[in-house]
Protein backbone atom coordinates (compact mmCIF):
# COMPACT_ATOMS: atom_id res chain seq x y z
CA UNK A 1 0.00 0.00 0.00
CA UNK A 2 1.28 3.46 -0.90
CA UNK A 3 1.72 5.98 1.85
CA UNK A 4 -0.50 9.11 1.92
CA UNK A 5 0.65 11.87 -0.39
CA UNK A 6 2.86 9.28 -2.15
CA UNK A 7 5.90 10.42 -0.14
CA UNK A 8 7.83 7.16 -0.18
CA UNK A 9 11.43 7.29 1.07
CA UNK A 10 12.51 4.46 -1.20
CA UNK A 11 10.77 5.76 -4.30
CA UNK A 12 13.30 8.57 -4.73
CA UNK A 13 16.53 6.72 -4.06
CA UNK A 14 17.14 5.61 -7.64
CA UNK A 15 19.25 7.71 -9.99
CA UNK A 16 16.34 8.27 -12.35
CA UNK A 17 14.07 9.51 -9.62
CA UNK A 18 16.52 12.14 -8.42
CA UNK A 19 16.50 13.84 -11.83
CA UNK A 20 12.79 14.66 -11.55
CA UNK A 21 10.97 17.26 -9.49
CA UNK A 22 9.44 15.50 -6.46
CA UNK A 23 6.02 17.10 -6.77
CA UNK A 24 4.37 15.03 -3.99
CA UNK A 25 7.00 16.28 -1.55
CA UNK A 26 6.66 19.87 -2.78
CA UNK A 27 2.89 19.54 -2.48
CA UNK A 28 3.16 18.25 1.08
CA UNK A 29 5.58 20.97 2.19
CA UNK A 30 3.40 23.60 0.49
CA UNK A 31 0.28 22.31 2.26
CA UNK A 32 1.99 22.45 5.64
CA UNK A 33 3.26 25.94 4.79
CA UNK A 34 -0.36 26.85 4.06
CA UNK A 35 -1.48 25.49 7.43
CA UNK A 36 1.41 27.20 9.24
CA UNK A 37 0.79 30.64 7.74
CA UNK A 38 -3.00 30.32 7.98
CA UNK A 39 -2.66 29.88 11.72
CA UNK A 40 -0.28 32.84 11.91
CA UNK A 41 -2.56 35.08 9.87
CA UNK A 42 -5.45 34.29 12.21
CA UNK A 43 -3.42 36.10 14.87
CA UNK A 44 -3.14 39.18 12.63
CA UNK A 45 -6.78 39.03 11.56
CA UNK A 46 -8.19 39.03 15.09
CA UNK A 47 -6.42 42.25 16.11
CA UNK A 48 -9.68 44.25 16.02
CA UNK A 49 -11.27 41.65 18.33
CA UNK A 50 -8.36 41.77 20.75
CA UNK A 51 -8.24 45.56 20.59
CA UNK A 52 -11.91 45.81 21.50
CA UNK A 53 -11.81 43.19 24.28
CA UNK A 54 -8.58 44.33 25.95
CA UNK A 55 -8.71 48.03 24.96
CA UNK A 56 -5.33 47.88 23.21
CA UNK A 57 -3.61 50.88 21.65
CA UNK A 58 -2.10 50.70 18.17
CA UNK A 59 1.32 50.52 19.84
CA UNK A 60 0.24 47.40 21.75
CA UNK A 61 -1.11 45.89 18.54
CA UNK A 62 2.27 46.57 16.95
CA UNK A 63 4.04 44.99 19.94
CA UNK A 64 2.06 41.77 19.48
CA UNK A 65 3.29 41.62 15.90
CA UNK A 66 6.79 42.51 17.07
CA UNK A 67 6.80 39.61 19.57
CA UNK A 68 5.60 37.18 16.91
CA UNK A 69 7.99 38.39 14.22
CA UNK A 70 11.03 38.66 16.47
CA UNK A 71 10.65 35.20 18.00
CA UNK A 72 10.69 33.92 14.44
CA UNK A 73 13.33 36.23 13.00
CA UNK A 74 15.96 36.01 15.74
CA UNK A 75 15.96 32.22 15.85
CA UNK A 76 15.74 31.42 12.14
CA UNK A 77 19.35 32.20 11.12
CA UNK A 78 20.64 30.10 14.04
CA UNK A 79 18.32 27.22 13.13
CA UNK A 80 19.48 27.44 9.50
CA UNK A 81 23.17 27.53 10.46
CA UNK A 82 22.74 24.59 12.83
CA UNK A 83 20.87 22.44 10.31
CA UNK A 84 23.41 23.20 7.55
CA UNK A 85 25.94 21.45 9.78
CA UNK A 86 23.59 18.79 11.10
CA UNK A 87 20.25 18.41 9.26
CA UNK A 88 17.29 17.56 11.51
CA UNK A 89 14.50 16.01 9.43
CA UNK A 90 12.12 15.58 12.36
CA UNK A 91 12.53 19.14 13.63
CA UNK A 92 9.69 20.13 11.27
CA UNK A 93 6.85 18.46 13.24
CA UNK A 94 8.45 19.72 16.48
CA UNK A 95 8.25 23.29 15.18
CA UNK A 96 4.58 22.85 14.35
CA UNK A 97 4.10 21.79 17.98
CA UNK A 98 5.15 25.27 19.16
CA UNK A 99 2.46 26.78 16.93
CA UNK A 100 -0.13 24.41 18.40
CA UNK A 101 0.77 25.47 21.96
CA UNK A 102 0.67 29.16 20.99
CA UNK A 103 -2.84 28.91 19.56
CA UNK A 104 -4.17 27.06 22.60
CA UNK A 105 -2.74 29.80 24.84
CA UNK A 106 -4.14 32.53 22.59
CA UNK A 107 -7.64 31.03 22.84
CA UNK A 108 -7.54 31.29 26.65
CA UNK A 109 -5.35 34.39 27.19
CA UNK A 110 -6.92 36.81 29.64
CA UNK A 111 -4.44 39.68 29.50
CA UNK A 112 -2.07 41.48 27.16
CA UNK A 113 1.12 39.74 28.46
CA UNK A 114 -0.36 36.29 27.76
CA UNK A 115 -1.34 37.41 24.26
CA UNK A 116 2.28 38.47 23.68
CA UNK A 117 3.52 35.10 25.01
CA UNK A 118 1.13 33.24 22.69
CA UNK A 119 2.34 35.27 19.73
CA UNK A 120 5.93 34.46 20.71
CA UNK A 121 5.22 30.71 20.69
CA UNK A 122 3.61 30.94 17.26
CA UNK A 123 6.69 32.78 16.02
CA UNK A 124 8.98 30.09 17.44
CA UNK A 125 7.11 27.54 15.34
CA UNK A 126 7.95 29.56 12.24
CA UNK A 127 11.60 29.84 13.24
CA UNK A 128 11.97 26.08 13.01
CA UNK A 129 9.62 25.48 10.08
CA UNK A 130 10.91 27.89 7.44
CA UNK A 131 14.67 27.11 7.15
CA UNK A 132 14.19 23.34 7.11
CA UNK A 133 11.14 23.32 4.85
CA UNK A 134 12.96 25.61 2.41
CA UNK A 135 15.78 23.05 2.35
CA UNK A 136 13.26 20.28 1.63
CA UNK A 137 11.89 22.34 -1.27
CA UNK A 138 15.38 22.72 -2.74
CA UNK A 139 16.09 19.00 -2.30
CA UNK A 140 12.87 18.16 -4.16
CA UNK A 141 13.49 20.68 -6.97
CA UNK A 142 15.81 18.65 -9.26
CA UNK A 143 17.39 21.96 -10.33
CA UNK A 144 14.15 23.92 -10.80
CA UNK A 145 14.86 25.97 -7.70
CA UNK A 146 12.65 28.95 -8.50
CA UNK A 147 9.67 26.71 -9.29
CA UNK A 148 10.18 24.77 -6.06
CA UNK A 149 10.46 27.94 -3.95
CA UNK A 150 7.29 29.31 -5.54
CA UNK A 151 5.33 26.12 -4.86
CA UNK A 152 6.60 26.11 -1.29
CA UNK A 153 5.96 29.79 -0.67
CA UNK A 154 2.59 30.01 -2.40
CA UNK A 155 1.27 27.58 0.17
CA UNK A 156 2.15 30.09 2.86
CA UNK A 157 0.54 32.93 0.91
CA UNK A 158 -2.66 30.94 0.39
CA UNK A 159 -2.71 30.19 4.10
CA UNK A 160 -2.19 33.87 4.92
CA UNK A 161 -5.14 34.79 2.70
CA UNK A 162 -7.40 32.13 4.26
CA UNK A 163 -6.67 33.30 7.80
CA UNK A 164 -8.77 36.51 7.68
CA UNK A 165 -11.70 34.59 6.15
CA UNK A 166 -11.43 32.00 8.89
CA UNK A 167 -11.38 34.75 11.48
CA UNK A 168 -14.43 36.45 9.93
CA UNK A 169 -16.46 33.24 9.66
CA UNK A 170 -15.40 31.44 12.86
CA UNK A 171 -13.74 33.68 15.43
CA UNK A 172 -15.73 36.92 15.07
CA UNK A 173 -19.12 35.18 15.61
CA UNK A 174 -17.92 32.76 18.32
CA UNK A 175 -15.27 34.72 20.16
CA UNK A 176 -11.69 34.25 21.33
CA UNK A 177 -12.22 30.70 22.59
CA UNK A 178 -12.93 29.45 19.07
CA UNK A 179 -9.25 29.95 18.20
CA UNK A 180 -8.73 26.53 19.80
CA UNK A 181 -10.47 24.97 16.80
CA UNK A 182 -7.81 26.48 14.53
CA UNK A 183 -5.16 24.52 16.44
CA UNK A 184 -6.50 21.34 14.80
CA UNK A 185 -4.70 22.52 11.66
CA UNK A 186 -1.43 22.27 13.60
CA UNK A 187 -2.17 18.64 14.44
CA UNK A 188 -2.78 17.92 10.74
CA UNK A 189 0.50 19.68 9.91
CA UNK A 190 2.42 17.56 12.44
CA UNK A 191 1.11 14.37 10.80
CA UNK A 192 2.09 15.48 7.28
CA UNK A 193 5.51 16.71 8.41
CA UNK A 194 6.27 13.36 10.01
CA UNK A 195 5.97 11.81 6.54
CA UNK A 196 8.03 14.61 4.97
CA UNK A 197 10.66 13.99 7.65
CA UNK A 198 10.90 10.33 6.60
CA UNK A 199 11.52 11.33 2.97
CA UNK A 200 14.01 14.00 4.05
CA UNK A 201 15.98 11.54 6.22
CA UNK A 202 16.04 8.90 3.45
CA UNK A 203 17.40 11.34 0.84
CA UNK A 204 20.05 13.16 2.88
CA UNK A 205 22.90 11.00 1.61
CA UNK A 206 21.90 11.07 -2.07
CA UNK A 207 22.05 13.59 -4.90
CA UNK A 208 19.11 15.55 -3.49
CA UNK A 209 20.79 15.91 -0.13
CA UNK A 210 23.85 17.52 -1.74
CA UNK A 211 22.22 20.50 -3.39
CA UNK A 212 18.94 19.41 -4.89
CA UNK A 213 20.17 18.86 -8.45
CA UNK A 214 22.71 16.93 -10.46
CA UNK A 215 24.39 20.15 -11.52
CA UNK A 216 26.88 21.69 -9.11
CA UNK A 217 26.03 25.25 -8.18
CA UNK A 218 28.99 27.61 -8.09
CA UNK A 219 29.58 31.35 -8.08
CA UNK A 220 32.56 33.19 -9.56
CA UNK A 221 31.93 36.35 -7.57
CA UNK A 222 34.41 37.61 -4.98
CA UNK A 223 33.51 37.66 -1.28
CA UNK A 224 33.12 41.45 -1.49
CA UNK A 225 30.69 41.13 -4.40
CA UNK A 226 28.73 38.43 -2.60
CA UNK A 227 28.54 40.55 0.55
CA UNK A 228 27.41 43.61 -1.42
CA UNK A 229 24.76 41.59 -3.24
CA UNK A 230 23.43 40.12 0.03
CA UNK A 231 23.25 43.64 1.51
CA UNK A 232 21.25 44.88 -1.49
CA UNK A 233 18.87 41.92 -1.19
CA UNK A 234 18.32 42.74 2.49
CA UNK A 235 17.46 46.34 1.54
CA UNK A 236 14.87 44.96 -0.87
CA UNK A 237 13.49 42.68 1.86
CA UNK A 238 13.25 45.75 4.10
CA UNK A 239 11.15 47.66 1.57
CA UNK A 240 8.94 44.64 0.85
CA UNK A 241 8.20 43.61 4.42
CA UNK A 242 7.84 47.10 5.87
CA UNK A 243 5.12 47.68 3.29
CA UNK A 244 3.53 44.28 3.88
CA UNK A 245 3.54 44.97 7.64
CA UNK A 246 1.55 48.14 7.03
CA UNK A 247 -1.01 46.25 4.95
CA UNK A 248 -1.41 43.03 6.94
CA UNK A 249 -1.45 44.65 10.39
CA UNK A 250 -3.51 47.78 9.69
CA UNK A 251 -5.44 47.33 6.42
CA UNK A 252 -8.63 46.35 8.26
CA UNK A 253 -8.32 49.44 10.49
CA UNK A 254 -7.65 51.61 7.44
CA UNK A 255 -10.76 50.36 5.62
CA UNK A 256 -12.91 50.68 8.74
CA UNK A 257 -11.63 54.21 9.41
CA UNK A 258 -11.72 55.61 5.86
CA UNK A 259 -14.71 53.81 4.34
CA UNK A 260 -16.71 52.93 7.47
CA UNK A 261 -16.68 49.17 6.79
CA UNK A 262 -17.86 46.68 9.45
CA UNK A 263 -15.15 44.42 10.83
CA UNK A 264 -16.18 41.30 8.88
CA UNK A 265 -16.23 43.12 5.53
CA UNK A 266 -12.83 44.66 6.31
CA UNK A 267 -11.38 41.22 7.04
CA UNK A 268 -12.78 39.84 3.79
CA UNK A 269 -11.19 42.80 1.99
CA UNK A 270 -7.82 41.88 3.52
CA UNK A 271 -8.26 38.51 1.79
CA UNK A 272 -8.21 40.32 -1.59
CA UNK A 273 -4.75 41.74 -0.90
CA UNK A 274 -3.43 38.43 0.41
CA UNK A 275 -4.82 36.59 -2.63
CA UNK A 276 -2.76 38.96 -4.81
CA UNK A 277 0.30 38.12 -2.72
CA UNK A 278 -0.33 34.39 -3.31
CA UNK A 279 -0.65 34.86 -7.07
CA UNK A 280 2.55 36.92 -7.27
CA UNK A 281 4.51 34.34 -5.29
CA UNK A 282 3.46 31.55 -7.66
CA UNK A 283 4.53 33.54 -10.72
CA UNK A 284 7.86 34.90 -9.45
CA UNK A 285 9.83 31.68 -9.05
CA UNK A 286 9.23 30.10 -12.49
CA UNK A 287 9.81 33.45 -14.20
CA UNK A 288 13.14 33.70 -12.39
CA UNK A 289 14.11 30.25 -13.70
CA UNK A 290 13.35 31.41 -17.26
CA UNK A 291 14.38 35.05 -17.58
CA UNK A 292 16.82 35.53 -14.71
CA UNK A 293 16.16 36.31 -11.06
CA UNK A 294 17.59 39.83 -11.19
CA UNK A 295 15.00 40.86 -13.78
CA UNK A 296 12.18 39.45 -11.66
CA UNK A 297 13.48 41.16 -8.51
CA UNK A 298 13.91 44.47 -10.34
CA UNK A 299 10.52 44.40 -12.03
CA UNK A 300 8.45 43.09 -9.14
CA UNK A 301 9.50 45.42 -6.33
CA UNK A 302 9.84 48.61 -8.40
CA UNK A 303 6.80 47.64 -10.49
CA UNK A 304 4.64 47.80 -7.38
CA UNK A 305 5.35 51.53 -6.92
CA UNK A 306 2.61 52.87 -9.26
CA UNK A 307 -0.02 50.84 -7.42
CA UNK A 308 1.16 51.74 -3.91
CA UNK A 309 1.46 55.45 -4.76
CA UNK A 310 -2.13 55.57 -6.07
CA UNK A 311 -3.70 53.49 -3.28
CA UNK A 312 -4.10 56.24 -0.59
CA UNK A 313 -6.11 58.39 -3.05
CA UNK A 314 -8.47 55.70 -4.40
CA UNK A 315 -12.11 54.98 -3.59
CA UNK A 316 -13.06 51.66 -1.99
CA UNK A 317 -13.36 49.62 -5.21
CA UNK A 318 -10.10 50.94 -6.61
CA UNK A 319 -8.41 50.47 -3.24
CA UNK A 320 -9.12 46.73 -3.44
CA UNK A 321 -7.92 46.53 -7.05
CA UNK A 322 -4.73 48.46 -6.34
CA UNK A 323 -4.04 46.46 -3.17
CA UNK A 324 -4.39 43.21 -5.14
CA UNK A 325 -1.98 44.41 -7.85
CA UNK A 326 0.53 45.81 -5.36
CA UNK A 327 0.50 42.56 -3.38
CA UNK A 328 1.03 40.48 -6.53
CA UNK A 329 3.92 42.62 -7.76
CA UNK A 330 5.74 42.83 -4.42
CA UNK A 331 5.33 39.13 -3.58
CA UNK A 332 6.71 37.90 -6.90
CA UNK A 333 10.17 39.04 -5.77
CA UNK A 334 10.61 36.85 -2.71
CA UNK A 335 11.10 33.39 -4.32
CA UNK A 336 13.61 34.95 -6.72
CA UNK A 337 15.42 36.73 -3.86
CA UNK A 338 15.77 33.53 -1.79
CA UNK A 339 17.03 31.40 -4.70
CA UNK A 340 19.34 34.22 -5.90
CA UNK A 341 20.88 34.35 -2.40
CA UNK A 342 21.22 30.55 -2.29
CA UNK A 343 23.16 30.74 -5.57
CA UNK A 344 25.39 33.44 -4.11
CA UNK A 345 26.19 31.17 -1.13
CA UNK A 346 26.17 27.56 -2.43
CA UNK A 347 26.01 24.83 0.20
CA UNK A 348 24.40 27.12 2.81
CA UNK A 349 20.73 26.62 2.02
CA UNK A 350 19.58 26.61 5.65
CA UNK A 351 21.68 29.61 6.63
CA UNK A 352 20.44 31.66 3.66
CA UNK A 353 16.82 30.64 4.18
CA UNK A 354 17.01 31.34 7.91
CA UNK A 355 18.67 34.72 7.31
CA UNK A 356 16.18 35.90 4.71
CA UNK A 357 13.01 34.51 6.27
CA UNK A 358 14.22 35.71 9.66
CA UNK A 359 15.13 39.18 8.40
CA UNK A 360 11.78 39.37 6.61
CA UNK A 361 9.88 38.55 9.79
CA UNK A 362 12.06 40.94 11.79
CA UNK A 363 11.42 43.81 9.39
CA UNK A 364 7.73 42.99 9.51
CA UNK A 365 7.78 43.14 13.30
CA UNK A 366 9.72 46.41 13.48
CA UNK A 367 7.54 47.85 10.74
CA UNK A 368 4.35 46.92 12.57
CA UNK A 369 5.55 48.50 15.82
CA UNK A 370 6.83 51.71 14.22
CA UNK A 371 3.81 52.10 11.97
CA UNK A 372 1.54 51.52 14.96
CA UNK A 373 3.30 54.32 16.84
CA UNK A 374 2.99 56.55 13.77
CA UNK A 375 -0.73 55.73 13.51
CA UNK A 376 -1.26 56.65 17.19
CA UNK A 377 0.49 60.01 16.81
CA UNK A 378 -0.94 60.93 13.39
CA UNK A 379 -3.59 58.77 11.68
CA UNK A 380 -3.89 55.39 10.02
CA UNK A 381 -4.42 57.19 6.70
CA UNK A 382 -1.11 59.03 7.04
CA UNK A 383 0.64 55.66 7.54
CA UNK A 384 -0.51 54.56 4.09
CA UNK A 385 0.82 57.74 2.50
CA UNK A 386 4.26 57.06 4.06
CA UNK A 387 4.27 53.37 3.08
CA UNK A 388 3.39 54.13 -0.54
CA UNK A 389 6.98 55.31 -1.20
CA UNK A 390 8.73 52.19 0.16
CA UNK A 391 8.75 50.21 -3.14
CA UNK A 392 10.94 52.93 -4.69
CA UNK A 393 13.81 51.31 -2.77
CA UNK A 394 13.58 48.63 -5.48
CA UNK A 395 15.95 50.85 -7.49
CA UNK A 396 18.75 49.21 -5.49
CA UNK A 397 18.22 46.02 -7.55
CA UNK A 398 20.01 47.76 -10.42
CA UNK A 399 23.33 47.08 -8.64
CA UNK A 400 22.85 43.30 -8.30
CA UNK A 401 25.24 41.15 -10.39
CA UNK A 402 23.64 39.05 -13.13
CA UNK A 403 23.31 35.41 -12.00
CA UNK A 404 21.36 34.05 -14.97
CA UNK A 405 21.88 30.42 -15.87
CA UNK A 406 20.60 28.14 -18.55
CA UNK A 407 17.25 26.53 -17.61
CA UNK A 408 17.66 23.29 -15.65
N, C-alpha and C positions, 0 to 999 in steps of 0.2 A: 504494500500500500504506500502511495506517495504521501509525503508529509504535506501539511497545509502550506499554501503559498508556493509549493514546489521548490522550497529552499532545501535542497539535499546536499549535504557536505560532500558526498562522493561524486555527485553528478558533475562537479566542476573541477575535478582533479586531473582529468585528461588534458593533453596538450591541445586538442581541438577545442575543448570547451573554453579554455582560457583566452582564446582569440575572439570570443563573442561577448557582447554586452550581456551581463547577467540581469536581465530585466526583472525576473521575480524578486531578486535581492533588492534592486533599486526600488521596485514597487513597495516592498515591505518597509524599507527604510524611509521612503516617502510617506507612507501611511502613518508610521509612528511619528514622523516629523509633524504631520498634520495633527495628530492627537496631542502631541507636546505643545505646539503653538496655539492650538485651539484652547487648551486649558489655560495657557498664559494670557491669551487675549480676553478670556472671561474676566480675569482680574482687571484689565484695563477698561472693559466695557461696563463694569459695575461701579465705576467711580461715582457717577451721580447718585447711586443708591447709598454708597458708603458716606458720601458727602452729606446727604440729607439725614441719615440715621445718626452719624457721629458729629455732625456740624463741623466738617473739616474745611480748612481754608485751601486755596489753590496751592499754597506752599506745601501743606501737608499731603495733598494729592501728588504733588511732584516728588515728595520724599518717599512715598510708597513706591513710585516708579523707580526712584533712585536706589532704594533698597533691593528691589527685584533685579534691576539691571547691573548693579555693582556686584551682587553676590554671584551673578553669572560671569560678568566681564573679568573680575579680578582672578577668578579661579581658572578660567578657560585656558589661558596661555600655559599655566603650570600643568594642567591636565594634558594638554597637547604635547608639551615637552616630555613629560613622564611617559606617555604612551608611545612616543617615537622611539624611546629607548626600550620600553617593555610594554608591548601592546596588551591590552586587557579586554578581550572580547566580551566578557560577561559584566563589564562595568556599565554597559548600556542599560540593562534592566535595573541595575542598582540606582542609576541616575533617575530613572522614571519613578523609583520608589520615593525619592525626595519630593518630587512633584505631587505624588499622592498624599504624602503627609502634609504638605503645604496647603492643599485644597481642603483637607479635612479640618485643619486648624482655621482656615479662612471662613469656613461655614459656621464655626462656633465662636469666632473671635468677638469679644465684648468690649474691646477698647482699641484705641489707635496703636499702642505698642504691639499688641498681638497681631494686628493687621500687618504691620511692618515685618514681624517675625515670619508670618505666613508667606508674605511676598518674598522674603529672603530664601525660604526653603524652596519655593518654586524656581527661583533663580539658580539655586544650587543644582537642581535637576538639569537645567539647561547647560550649566558649566560642564557637566559630565557628558551629556548627550551630544552636543554639537561637534566637538573635535573628533570623537570616535566615529560618529555616524558619517561625518564628512570623509573620513578615511575609508569606511566601508564603501561609500559611493565611488571613490576613486578606484578602489580595488575591483569593483564590479564594472568599471567603465570600458575595459579593453581598449584604452586609448582615446575614447570619445569623452574627454574629461569635462568639457563644457556641457554636453548633453546630460551627463550623469549628475553634475552639480545642479543643473536646472531641474531635473526630475526630483532630486532630493529636496531642493529648496522650495519648489512650487508646492510640495506637500505642506511645508510650514506656512506658506502664504495662504493656501486654501484654509488651513486650520485657523489662521489669524482672522480670516474673513468670516468664518463660521461662528467664531466666539461671540461677537456682538449680537448675531441672530439668536444664538442659544441663550444669551443673557436676556434679550427682549422677550423671548417666548417662554422661558422657564424661570429665570431668577427674578425678573421684575414682578410677575404675578404672584410668585410663591415665596419670595423673600430670601434673605441671606442663607438660611438653612438649606435651601435647595442646591447650593453649590456642592454639597456632599454627593449629589447624583452625578455631577460632572467628574468626580474622582473615579467613577467606574471606567472612564476612558483610559485612565492611567493603568488600571489593572489589565485592560486589553493590550495596552502598549507593552507592558512587562512580558506578557505571554508571547507577543510577536518578536520582541527583542531577544528573548531566550533562543528562538529559532535562528534569528540573524546571528547571534553569538556563536552558535554551532557552526554555521557556514564560515564565519570570520575565522574561528579557531582552526578549521580544517584547511583553509587556504592561506594561512600565514606563511608557510614555508615554500609555496609555489610561486609561479610567475606573478599572480595577482598580488601576493603579499610583498613583492619587491618593486612596486611602483604602479601597478594597475594596468600595464600594457607590456607588449613584447618589445617595444621600442624604448631604448634608454633615453631619459630626459636629461639634457644638459643645458648649461647656459655659458656663453662665452663672455659675459659681462664681468667687469672688475667688481671687487667688493664695494668700492665707492659708488659705482653705477647701481648696483643692487640696492645698497642702502638708500640712495637718492630715490630710486623707483618705489621702494617700500614706503618711504616718507610721503611721496606724492599720493600713493594709494590711500594712505591713512588720512590725508587731507580730504580726499574724495569721500571716504567713509564718514568723516566728520560732517561734511555738507549734507550727505544723504540721510544720516541718522538723526541729525539735529532737526532736519525738516520733518522726517517721519515721526519724531517724538512730538512735534507740535501738532501733527494731524491725529495720530492715534490717541494721545492723551487728552486733547482738548477740542477735537472736532465736534463731538456731541455738544459740549458747552457752547461752542461758537455758533452752531446751528440753532440751538435753543435760545441763545441771547439775541442773535441778529434776525432770525426769521420766526421766532416764537414757536418752534416745533415742540410737541410733547416728547418725553424722554424716549418712548419706544420708537417713534418715527426717526428721531435723531440717531438712535443706535442702528436702525436699518440703513440709514444713509451712510453711516460709517462703513457698512458692508460694501457699498458701492466703491469707495476708495480702496478698500482692502482687496476687492475682486480685481481692480486694475493692477494692484501690486502683484497679485498671483499671475495674471496674464503676462506682465512684463518679465517676471522671473523665468517663466517657461520659455519665452522667446530669446532671452539674452544669451543663455549658454550655447545653444546650437548655432546661433549667429556668430558667436565668438569662434567656434570651431571652424566656420566657413570663411569668414571675412577678416578674422584677426580680432583679438580681444581689445587691443587699444582703440580700434574704431568703434567698437560697441561701447566701451567705457566713455569715450569722448562724446559720442552722439547721445547716449542715454541720459547722462547727468546734465550736460549743458542743454540738451533738447527739451528737458523739463522746464527750463526757465520761462518760456513764453506762457505756459499754462499756470505756473505758480505766480507769476507777476500779474496775471489777469484775475486770478481767483478772488482776491479781497474786494474786487469791484463788481462782481457778478451777482445776478439774482439767484434765487434758490436752484432753479433748473440748471442754469449754466454753472453754478457752483459744483453740483454733482458731476456734470460732464467734465469740467476742468480738473476736479479732484481725481476722477478716474484716469484721465490722460496723464496727469502729473505722476500718479502712483505707478502707472505702467512704465513710463519713461525712466523714472528714477530706479525702479526695482530691476530693470533689465541689466543694470550695471553690475550687480553684486555677484552673480555666478561668474561673470568674466573677470572681476577683480580677484576673487578667491583663486581661480585657476591660474590667472596671470601670476599671482604671488607664489603659487606652488611651483610654477615653472622657473621663477626667479631663484627659488630655494629648493632644488630637487632633493628628495630624500627626507624632507622635514614637513610632511603633510600635516601631521597633528599639530606641530608648533605653529605653522602658518594658519591653519584653520582656527586654532585656539586664539591666536593673536587677533585675527580679523573678526571673528565672531565676538570675541571678548571686547575688543575695542568698539565694535558696533554697538553692543549692548551698553558699554560704558558711556559712549557719546549719547545714546538714547536716554540714559538715566540722568546725566548732567543736563542735557537739553530739557528734559521734562521739569527738573527742579528749577533751572534758571528761567524757563519760559513761564512756569507757574508763578514765580516771584514777579516777573514782568507783568503778568496778567493781573496780579493783585494790586500792583502800584499804578498800572495804566488801565488797560482793558483787554479783553480776550481778542477783540477785533484788531487792536494795535499789534498784538503778537503775530497775527497772520500777515500783516504788512511787513514786519521785520523778517519773518521766515521766507517770504516770497523771493528775497534776493540770494538766499543760500545756494541755490543751484548754479549761480554764476561762478562759484569756486571750481566748477567743472573745467574751466579754462586751464587749470593746472595739468590736466591730462595731456595737453600738447607736448609736455616735456618728458613723457614716458618713452622709453626705448621700444622699438618695434620687435615684438616677440612672435610674429606670425610663423606658422609652420604649415607644411602640407597637411591636408586632411588625413586623419588616421585611417 
